[in-house]
Amino acid sequence: MPSTEFDLIYRHFASLGAGPAVDLSVGDDCAILKLEPGERLVTSVDTMVEGVHFLPDMFPEIIGFRAVSTAASDLAAMGARPIGMTIALTLPQADDFWVHSFSEGVAETVSLYGLPLVGGDTTRGPLTISVNVLGALPAGEALLRDGAQVGDGVYVSGQLGDAAAGLAILQDEWRPEPDAAAYLVERYERPRARLELGQQLLGRATAAIDISDGLLADAGHIAAAGGVGITLTAGAIPLSAALGGAGDRALRWALTGGDDYELCFTLPAGESAPEGCTRIGEVVSGQGVQLDVDVDTDAGYQHF
């Protein structure tokens, strides 16, 4: 007998809803979550469409992990503490094996991020996943895009360009040695939301954003929101050893490839950056983002 919508939900997702902020999870018309005294609710939603945001032959457990991680990255960019999420899943058909594998990827993120699945929806149509994440912030505190000040340093976490390189490998556009290829594909398929870092930056960073559309585009959002300019030093942009054989493409991937889900943020002069973060530039008067070398590249990913 074919699985109904409720069969799919209960069989594969009902066990993923427990968390300290959850009073009522999957199984009713709404979930009930609680905030600590003095906290505010933060919410964001991300949608992934097959063939646009992930490859048609990607394993469902990877799709599940990637969908949640990319959505949770928005909480990291705000400095929020994760408290729960909902998932709307549109499927061409009620494929029990596919949904089970997808739920395994989601379950891994529930454990990794402390982000319980408290509700959602399923419907028929082209394969599409929408993840709504919920977080909490102390009253009066948040990482925003619009606070960068002239003289601030510009920093990024981790290393950039790996995810774009991983996608190029999956699309047979580049073939590095096997160990490098495995590492880079992993970075594309299984990004990590920098939730702990975001919370560390509360009260310290003047502005922040997650790098989803490429460094140039996302640093540009900070510049535009703050009414300032940003200068970047190409040689300071952190690249992984796995990109060593990519030549000039490595920097282009770091600047515009996107999908890294690292954080780009600004700190006042004299403020030390957390471990694992690199200073790559400075906030200046003016507008837009300027690089200290000429690079033949576009401005980053655009949906339209």
N, C-alpha and C positions, 0 to 999 in steps of 0.2 A: 504494500500500500504506500503511495507517495507520501513524503513527509509534508505536513502542514507548516505554516509559518511558526506556530507555537511549538510544534515538535522540534523544529530546528533550534529555536531559541533556548528551550529548556534543556535539550540534550547536550548542546555544545557550549552554552554561555552562562547558564544559571549558576555554575560553581565559581564564577570569576568576580562576584560582586561584593565580597566582604572587604571592609576597610574601616579604619578608625573614625572616619567622617560619615559613614553610611548608617542611617537608621532604617531605611527600607530600600531594597535593591530590586533586581529583576523579578517580575511576577505580578505587578500591579499596574495601574494606569500611569503612575509617575513614581520615580524614586524620591526618597527623602534624604537629604544630606544636611549636615550640621556644620556650622562654623564655630571657631573658638571666639570668645569675647574679644571685641576690638578688631575683628578681621572683616575683609571685604571679599566678595565673590569675583573671580576672574573667569571668563569663558571665551573660547575660540573654537571655530570649526574649520576643518580642512577636508576637501573632497579629492579623491583620486579616481581617475577614469582609465580603464584599460586602453592601452595604445597611446595614451597621452602622458600619464604619470608612472606607468609601469609597463613592462613588455608583456605581450600576450602570452608568452610561454613561461612566465615567472611562476615559481612554485607558490601555492596558496599560503603556506606558512610564512614565506618571506613577505608576501603582500600584506599579511596581517601584522607582522612585526614592523614593516616599513610604514604602513598607514598610521599606526599609533605613534611611532617615534617621531614622525614628521609633524603630527598634530601637537604632541607633547612639547616639541621644541618651542612652540609659541609661549607655553607656560614658562619655559626656561628664560626666554627673552624678556619676560616681565618680572622675573624673580619670584614667581609664584610657587607655593607649595601645592603639589597635586592632591586632589581629593576624589576625583572620579571622572568617568567618561561614559558617553553613549556612542553607539555605532549604528548607522543606517546602512544596510547592505542590500544592494540591488543585484539580483542574480538572473542570468538567462533562464535557469531552471533550478529546481530544488535538488541540487547534487549533494547528497549527504556526505560523501567522501571529501569533496572539495571544502565544504563548510567545516568539517572536522579538522582538516589540515589547517585551514585558515584560523580556526579557534586556537590551535596550538601556538601559532605565532602571536596571537593576541595574549594568550595566557603568559607567555614569556615576558611580554611588556608589563603586564599587571604586576608580576613579581619584581621585575627590574626597576620599575619606576614607582611602585606603591600607588598604582592608579587603577582602582577597581572598576570593572565594567558594570554599570548600574542600570542600564536600559538600552533601548535601541528599536530598530524596525527592520523588517525585511519586505522586499517587494520584487516583482518581476521586471526585467529590463536589461539593457546593456550593463556589463559588469562595472559597478561603481561602488566605492566605499566612502562614506562620510563619517568622520570621527569628530565628535564634539567633546572637548576637554574642559574640565572644571578645576579651578584652583583657588587658593586663598592667599590673600596678601594682608599684612598688618595695615591697619588704618593709617592713611597718610604716607604710605611708602609704596613705591612701584618703580620699576625700570621702564622708562619711556623713551621714545625716539627724539624728543624735542629739547633735551636739556644740554646738549653739547655746547661748550663755551670756548672761545678763542684761547689758545694756549693749552687746551687739554691734549693728552696723548690719545692716539687711536690704537686699539689692541684687537687681536683675535685670539681665540682659543684654538688649540690643536694645530692641525695642518690642513691646507686648502688644496683643492684640485683633485683629490683622490677619487671622489665620487664620479666626477665627470670622466676621469680616466677609466674607472670601472665600467661605466656605461659604454665608452668607446670600445672597450674589450668585448663586451657582450654583443655589440653590434658589428664585430669583426673589422673595426676601423684601426685597431692597434694591437700588436702582439708582443708584449714584453716577456721576460723569462717567467716560468711557471709560478714561483713563489711570489713575485711581485704582482702577477696577474690575480692570484688567489686573494691577496691582501686587498687590492684595489676593488675587486668585485665585491668583496665583503663590505667594504666601506660604502659602496653604492647601495647594496641590497639591505644592509642592516645598520643604518645610521643610529647614533646615540644622541638623545636629547640631553643637553647639558644642564639638567635641572639643579644639581648641587651648586654648580658654578653660578647660575643665575641668582640663587638665594645668597651666595657669598657676596655678590656684587650689590645687593640692596644697601642703600645708604652710602655707597662708595662711588659707583659709576654714575656719570651724569647723563648718559644715554646708552641704549643697547638695542640690538636687533639680532635675530638669528639669520644665518646666511643660507637662504633657500634658493634665491635667484641669481647668485653670484656676488662676489665681493663688491664690484663696482656698483652694481644696482642697489645693493642693500646699504652700503656706506652712503650712497647717494640719498637714500631715504632719510638717514640721520642728518645729513647736511641740509636737505630741503626742509625737514621738520624744524630744525633749529635755526634756520636762516644764516647758516655759516658755510664755509668752504672746508674741504678736507684735502690734504696733500698726503699721498702714499708713496713709500719708498719700495720699489719693486724688489730690490735685493733683500729686504727685510721680511718679505712675505714667506711664511714657513711652508716648505714643501717636504714631503716624505721622501725617504730614500728610494721608495718603490717607483717614483717618477724620474729616477736618474737617467733612464734611457729615452725619455720623451722629448728631449730638446726644447725648442721654443714653445711646444704645445703645453708643457707643464705650467708655465706662467699664464698662458691664455686660459687654461682650465681653471686655475686658481682664481683668476679675475672674473670670469664670466660663466664658468661651468655650472655653478649652483649645486644643490643637493648635498652640500657638506654638513649643514645643520650645526656648524660651530657658531659661537657667538662673536659678534663684532661690537665693541663697546668703547666708550671714552672715559678716561679718568683724569681728574685734575692733576696739574703739575705737582710732582712730589709724592703722589699716591702710588704705592707699589702694586703691581699686578699680581693676581693669584698665580700659583705654580701652573706651568703648562700653557701660559699665555705669552704672546709676543707683541711688542710694540712695533707697529708698521707705519705709523704716520702721525700727523698732528692736525688739530683743528685750527683753521686760520680764518681771517676775515674774507668775505667774498661769498661765492656760491659754487656748488657742484663739487666733483671729485677730480683731482688732478694727480696724474702719475708722473714720476720723475724720468721715465723713459717712454719712447714711442713704441706702442704695441699695436699691431694690426688685429683688432678684435672688436666685437660688438659690445653693447652695454649690459648684457645679461639676458636671462630668460624672460620672454614676454608671452602671456597667454593669448593675446590678440594683436 
